Amino acid sequence: MSHRNKLIATAFAFMALILTGCADQEETQDKQEMQEKKETKEQAENQQSMEEDITSDIPDEEFIRKASGQKIEHVHGIGYPGNDESLYVATHNGLRIYRNGEWLETAGQNHDYMGFQATEDGFFASGHPEKGSNLKDPLGLVESTDKGRTLEKIAFYGESDFHFLSAGYSNSSLYLINEEPNSKLERGVYLSRDHASSWEPVELDGLESSTLGMMAVHPDKGGTFAMATKEGVFITDNYGKNVKRAGEFELVTAVAFSRESLYISPVHQQTIQLFRLDDEDRGKAENLTIPHLNYDNPITYIAADPRQERRIAFMTILNDLYESEDGGRTWKRLLVNGRIEQ
């Protein structure tokens, strides 16, 4: 039983005691024992539910197959997991994978993934179960180390859905924006340094912004993360205790760290842009040339491959996907309005 539900149960028990006056002591004790047994059973069921991994019964060799659909919709994250050489796209209907010029898909676990974050071992995600599933909704925070075939329930299973999530590629830092209170967290920005076993609020002292947005953690330095906001990009090197605005950018819609750089996408005078900031000298910014994007089609996600410094990709709100393997000098178009380019 959640903390909130316990409080409600206690309140009703207290009200009942006042209304009934001096109840029979034996009857009261029986009720207390029944309530305790009920709570113990619920806790055991929740614990068992958390301990059970979500595993597809499809054999490994058949789990990833050639994509059957020709259009991708409702993208909620992109990235380069360290246990694959591919670019992953998290969608409303599972994962789509771009590998060696070919689009692939998963044969199972086609959930509505949110907050997708690639790591050295695989990926973290949140979201909702696929249609017809007997899983709890929402999924909470899950992790996969086998390309999506198995999802380990990390935290908040059946409680929360995290649209804004960021994870260190090769460190244990996890940042999230909790939009609705759950059993452990109130609304706000939180950090875990121990694989979601415990959480601490992120102070964000110095954040002069009316909005919160996309976040990115440095691949190696868990205390270094950036947040995109309407008023620009803010960066911290001390786990969010203090943040500073980098540059004079405004309306930054997406951010991503490589090992040497921070990629950001600001909108300036109705022009969609992509900049690379040097991680050692953040006042040094390079404006990358990208394919023309209309003002109503801003960049929503950026991915940088920590294993290949110059390999980057970006996705737009209208599901146009581009990838560069030379640091942004040239671009290959992989999706047009979600349609697979042949």
C-alpha positions in Angstrom: 0.0 0.0 0.0 1.3 3.5 -0.9 2.1 6.0 1.8 -0.8 8.2 0.6 -3.2 5.2 0.8 -2.0 4.4 4.3 -2.7 8.0 5.4 -6.2 7.8 3.9 -6.8 4.4 5.6 -5.6 5.8 8.9 -7.9 8.9 8.6 -11.0 6.7 7.9 -10.1 4.5 10.8 -9.8 7.5 13.1 -13.2 8.9 11.9 -14.8 5.5 12.5 -13.5 5.4 16.0 -15.0 8.9 16.8 -18.4 8.0 15.3 -18.8 4.7 17.1 -17.5 5.8 20.5 -16.0 3.1 22.7 -16.0 0.0 20.5 -15.5 -3.4 21.8 -11.8 -3.9 22.3 -11.7 -7.5 20.9 -13.6 -6.4 17.8 -11.2 -3.5 17.3 -8.2 -5.8 17.7 -9.6 -8.2 15.1 -10.1 -5.3 12.6 -6.6 -4.1 13.2 -5.2 -7.6 12.5 -7.2 -7.9 9.4 -6.0 -4.5 8.2 -2.4 -5.5 8.9 -2.8 -8.8 7.1 -4.3 -7.0 4.1 -1.4 -4.5 4.0 1.2 -7.2 4.3 -0.4 -9.2 1.5 -0.5 -6.1 -0.7 3.1 -5.3 0.0 4.1 -8.9 -0.8 2.2 -8.8 -4.1 3.8 -5.5 -5.0 7.3 -6.8 -4.1 6.7 -10.0 -6.1 5.4 -7.9 -9.1 8.5 -5.7 -9.0 10.9 -8.8 -8.8 9.5 -10.4 -11.9 11.2 -9.3 -15.1 9.1 -8.7 -18.2 10.5 -11.2 -20.7 9.3 -12.0 -24.2 8.8 -15.7 -25.0 10.0 -15.1 -28.5 13.5 -16.7 -29.1 16.5 -14.4 -29.2 17.2 -15.1 -32.9 13.6 -14.1 -33.9 13.1 -11.2 -31.6 14.6 -8.5 -33.9 13.3 -8.8 -37.5 12.9 -6.7 -40.6 10.5 -3.8 -40.0 7.0 -4.6 -41.4 5.5 -1.1 -41.2 6.7 1.7 -43.5 5.8 4.6 -41.1 6.9 5.5 -37.6 4.7 7.6 -35.4 4.8 9.1 -31.9 8.6 9.0 -31.2 9.6 9.4 -27.5 13.4 9.2 -27.7 16.4 8.0 -29.8 19.8 6.7 -28.8 22.8 4.4 -29.4 22.8 1.6 -26.9 26.3 0.2 -26.1 25.2 -3.4 -26.6 24.4 -2.8 -30.3 25.8 -0.8 -33.2 22.4 0.5 -34.2 20.4 3.7 -33.8 17.3 2.9 -31.7 14.0 4.8 -32.0 11.4 4.5 -29.2 7.9 4.8 -30.5 4.3 4.4 -29.5 4.4 0.8 -30.7 7.8 -0.5 -29.6 11.3 -0.1 -30.8 12.5 0.6 -34.4 16.2 0.0 -35.1 18.3 1.3 -37.9 21.2 -1.0 -38.6 23.6 -1.1 -41.6 21.1 0.8 -43.9 18.1 -1.4 -42.9 15.1 -0.7 -40.6 14.3 -3.4 -38.1 11.7 -3.9 -35.3 11.1 -6.0 -32.3 8.7 -8.9 -32.6 7.5 -8.4 -29.0 7.6 -6.0 -26.1 6.0 -3.4 -28.4 5.1 -1.0 -25.6 4.5 2.7 -25.7 8.0 3.7 -24.6 8.6 7.1 -23.0 11.8 8.8 -21.8 14.0 6.4 -23.7 17.7 6.7 -22.7 20.5 4.6 -24.2 23.3 3.4 -21.9 26.5 1.3 -22.2 24.5 -1.8 -21.2 21.3 -1.2 -23.0 18.6 1.4 -22.2 16.2 2.8 -19.6 12.7 3.8 -20.4 9.2 4.4 -19.0 5.8 4.4 -20.7 2.7 2.2 -21.0 2.1 -1.5 -21.8 1.2 -2.5 -25.3 -2.5 -3.2 -26.1 -3.7 -6.6 -24.7 -0.9 -6.8 -22.2 -1.5 -8.0 -18.6 1.2 -5.6 -17.3 0.4 -2.8 -14.9 0.0 0.7 -16.4 2.2 2.7 -16.3 5.4 0.7 -16.5 7.3 2.9 -14.1 11.1 2.9 -14.7 12.4 -0.2 -16.6 15.8 -1.3 -18.0 16.8 -3.7 -20.7 20.3 -5.1 -21.4 19.2 -7.5 -24.2 17.9 -5.1 -26.9 14.4 -4.9 -25.4 13.6 -8.6 -25.1 13.6 -8.4 -21.3 12.6 -5.4 -19.2 13.7 -5.3 -15.6 11.3 -3.3 -13.3 13.6 -0.8 -11.6 11.1 1.5 -9.8 7.6 2.9 -9.6 6.0 0.0 -11.5 2.3 0.6 -11.9 2.7 4.1 -10.4 4.4 6.6 -12.7 5.2 7.5 -16.3 8.3 9.7 -16.9 8.3 11.7 -20.1 11.5 13.5 -19.0 14.3 11.1 -18.0 18.0 11.1 -18.5 20.6 8.5 -17.7 24.4 8.4 -17.6 25.8 6.3 -20.4 28.6 4.7 -18.3 27.7 5.9 -14.8 24.9 5.3 -12.4 23.3 8.7 -12.4 19.6 8.9 -13.2 17.7 12.2 -13.5 13.9 12.5 -13.9 11.1 15.0 -13.7 8.3 13.7 -11.7 5.1 15.3 -12.9 2.7 13.6 -10.4 3.3 12.5 -6.8 3.9 8.8 -6.3 4.6 6.6 -3.3 8.2 8.0 -2.9 8.4 11.3 -4.7 6.5 14.6 -4.8 6.5 16.7 -8.0 9.9 17.9 -9.0 13.3 17.0 -10.4 15.1 14.1 -8.8 18.4 12.3 -9.0 19.4 8.7 -8.2 23.1 7.7 -7.8 22.5 4.1 -7.0 20.4 2.6 -9.8 17.1 4.0 -8.5 17.4 2.5 -5.0 17.2 6.0 -3.5 16.3 9.5 -4.8 17.2 13.0 -3.8 15.7 16.3 -5.0 17.8 18.3 -7.4 18.1 21.9 -6.2 18.8 23.7 -9.5 19.9 26.8 -7.8 20.5 29.5 -10.5 17.9 28.1 -12.9 16.3 31.3 -14.2 13.6 29.7 -16.4 9.8 29.4 -16.4 10.0 25.9 -17.9 11.7 22.6 -17.5 12.5 20.4 -20.5 14.7 17.8 -22.0 17.7 16.7 -20.0 21.1 15.1 -20.8 23.8 13.5 -18.6 27.4 13.4 -19.6 28.4 9.9 -20.6 31.2 9.6 -18.0 30.5 12.4 -15.4 27.3 11.7 -13.6 27.3 15.1 -11.9 27.3 17.0 -15.2 24.0 17.4 -16.9 22.2 19.9 -19.0 18.5 21.0 -19.2 16.8 22.6 -22.2 14.4 25.4 -21.4 12.5 28.2 -23.0 15.1 30.6 -21.7 18.1 28.6 -22.9 20.3 25.7 -21.8 21.4 25.4 -18.2 24.4 23.2 -17.2 25.6 21.8 -13.8 28.8 20.1 -12.8 27.7 19.3 -9.2 24.6 17.1 -9.6 22.3 20.0 -10.1 23.1 21.9 -6.9 24.0 24.9 -9.0 23.2 25.5 -12.6 24.5 28.2 -15.0 23.2 29.3 -18.4 25.5 28.5 -21.3 25.6 31.1 -24.0 22.9 33.5 -25.0 20.7 30.8 -26.7 16.9 30.9 -26.3 14.1 28.4 -26.7 16.4 25.3 -26.6 14.3 22.2 -27.5 16.8 19.4 -27.3 20.2 18.5 -25.7 22.6 15.6 -25.8 26.2 15.0 -24.6 28.9 13.2 -26.4 32.2 12.6 -24.5 33.7 15.8 -25.8 30.7 18.1 -26.7 27.2 19.2 -25.8 24.8 19.3 -28.7 21.9 21.7 -28.4 19.1 22.8 -30.7 17.9 26.4 -30.2 15.3 28.3 -32.2 16.4 31.7 -33.3 14.3 34.1 -35.3 12.1 31.2 -36.4 15.1 29.2 -37.6 15.9 25.7 -36.3 19.5 25.4 -35.4 22.0 22.9 -34.1 25.1 23.9 -32.1 28.0 21.9 -30.7 29.4 23.3 -27.4 32.9 22.3 -26.3 32.7 20.5 -23.0 35.9 22.1 -21.7 35.0 25.6 -23.0 31.2 26.0 -23.2 31.5 29.5 -24.4 32.9 28.0 -27.6 30.0 27.1 -29.8 30.0 25.8 -33.4 26.9 26.3 -35.5 26.4 23.1 -37.5 24.8 23.2 -41.0 21.7 21.0 -41.0 19.0 20.3 -43.6 16.4 23.1 -43.7 13.6 22.6 -41.2 10.4 24.6 -41.1 9.7 26.7 -38.0 6.8 24.3 -37.0 9.2 21.3 -37.1 11.7 21.8 -34.3 14.2 19.2 -33.2 12.8 17.2 -30.3 15.6 14.6 -29.7 19.3 14.5 -30.3 21.5 11.4 -29.9 25.3 11.2 -29.8 27.2 7.9 -29.9 29.8 7.9 -27.0 31.7 5.2 -28.9 32.0 7.3 -32.1 32.5 10.9 -31.3 31.3 12.3 -34.6 28.2 10.0 -35.0 25.1 12.0 -34.1 21.4 12.0 -35.0 18.3 14.1 -34.5 14.6 13.7 -34.7 12.0 16.5 -35.3 8.5 16.9 -33.9 7.1 15.8 -37.3 9.3 12.7 -37.2 12.0 13.6 -39.7 15.2 11.7 -38.7 18.7 12.6 -39.8 22.0 11.0 -39.0 25.6 12.2 -39.5 28.8 10.2 -39.1 31.2 13.1 -39.6 30.2 15.5 -36.8 27.5 17.2 -38.8 29.3 18.0 -42.0 27.0 15.8 -44.0 23.6 14.3 -43.2 21.7 11.2 -44.2 17.9 11.3 -44.1 16.4 8.2 -42.5 12.8 9.2 -42.0 10.5 11.8 -43.7 7.4 12.5 -41.6 8.0 9.1 -40.1 8.2 7.3 -43.4 11.1 5.0 -44.0 13.5 6.2 -46.7 14.4 3.5 -49.2 
